[in-house]
Amino acid sequence: ALVNLSGIGKDYPDLLEDSGRLLGLLMGQFNPSRIVLLGVQPGRFGFSENSFVPHQPVRLQEVSWLYTHSFSEMLLDNDKKRVFWTSIKSFF
């Protein structure tokens, strides 16, 4: 499933302020095994920024996470785009 947090923020702004509630909703509704954070800071889900290295998968709470740049950032920078595609291929 693809979840656009900017869409959630428009309809449920309080949800984005409560990282535990947001993570609980995501896990409860989708039961994901992998999550890609495209330009979304890990802190939005209550994780320490130090828990993630961009483009390096990390396993937290029984889920594999990949933190990377947003699409808008990648469209402007071919190096970011290349690194993203390299990391996403190995992630899945």
C-alpha positions as CSV (number, residue, x, y, z in Angstrom):
1,A,0.0,0.0,0.0
2,L,1.1,3.5,-0.6
3,V,0.3,6.0,2.1
4,N,0.6,9.7,1.3
5,L,1.2,11.5,4.6
6,S,0.5,14.9,3.1
7,G,-3.0,13.7,2.3
8,I,-3.5,12.5,5.8
9,G,-2.3,15.8,7.2
10,K,-5.0,17.7,5.4
11,D,-7.9,15.6,6.7
12,Y,-6.4,14.5,10.1
13,P,-3.8,17.1,11.2
14,D,-3.8,15.9,14.8
15,L,-2.8,12.4,13.6
16,L,0.6,13.7,12.3
17,E,1.3,15.3,15.7
18,D,1.0,12.0,17.5
19,S,3.8,9.6,16.3
20,G,2.6,6.7,18.3
21,R,-0.9,7.0,17.0
22,L,0.3,7.3,13.4
23,L,2.6,4.3,13.7
24,G,-0.2,2.3,15.3
25,L,-2.6,3.2,12.6
26,L,-0.2,2.3,9.9
27,M,0.7,-1.1,11.5
28,G,-2.9,-1.9,12.4
29,Q,-4.4,-1.1,9.0
30,F,-1.7,-2.5,6.7
31,N,0.5,-4.9,8.8
32,P,3.5,-3.9,6.6
33,S,6.7,-5.9,6.3
34,R,8.5,-3.1,4.6
35,I,8.1,0.7,4.7
36,V,9.9,3.2,2.5
37,L,10.1,6.8,3.9
38,L,10.3,9.0,0.9
39,G,11.4,12.4,2.3
40,V,9.5,11.6,5.6
41,Q,11.6,12.1,8.7
42,P,11.8,8.9,10.9
43,G,10.9,11.1,13.9
44,R,7.4,11.4,12.4
45,F,7.0,7.8,13.6
46,G,8.7,8.3,16.9
47,F,12.1,6.9,15.9
48,S,15.4,8.6,16.7
49,E,16.9,10.2,13.6
50,N,20.1,8.3,14.6
51,S,18.3,5.0,14.0
52,F,18.4,5.6,10.3
53,V,21.1,6.1,7.7
54,P,19.8,7.3,4.3
55,H,19.5,4.5,1.8
56,Q,20.4,1.8,4.3
57,P,17.6,-0.6,5.4
58,V,17.0,-1.0,9.1
59,R,14.8,-3.4,10.9
60,L,12.7,-1.9,13.7
61,Q,9.5,-3.3,15.3
62,E,9.4,-6.3,13.0
63,V,9.4,-4.1,9.9
64,S,12.2,-3.3,7.4
65,W,12.5,0.5,6.9
66,L,14.2,2.4,4.1
67,Y,14.7,6.2,4.6
68,T,15.4,8.1,1.4
69,H,14.9,11.5,-0.3
70,S,11.5,12.7,-1.6
71,F,10.6,12.3,-5.2
72,S,10.8,16.1,-5.7
73,E,14.4,16.1,-4.4
74,M,15.3,13.1,-6.7
75,L,13.8,14.8,-9.7
76,L,16.3,17.6,-9.3
77,D,19.4,15.5,-8.6
78,N,20.5,12.5,-10.7
79,D,22.9,11.3,-8.0
80,K,20.0,11.1,-5.5
81,K,17.9,9.3,-8.1
82,R,20.7,6.8,-8.8
83,V,21.3,6.0,-5.1
84,F,17.5,5.6,-4.5
85,W,17.1,3.1,-7.4
86,T,20.2,1.1,-6.2
87,S,18.9,0.9,-2.7
88,I,15.2,0.2,-3.5
89,K,16.2,-2.7,-5.8
90,S,18.0,-4.5,-3.0
91,F,15.3,-3.5,-0.5
92,F,12.6,-5.5,-2.3
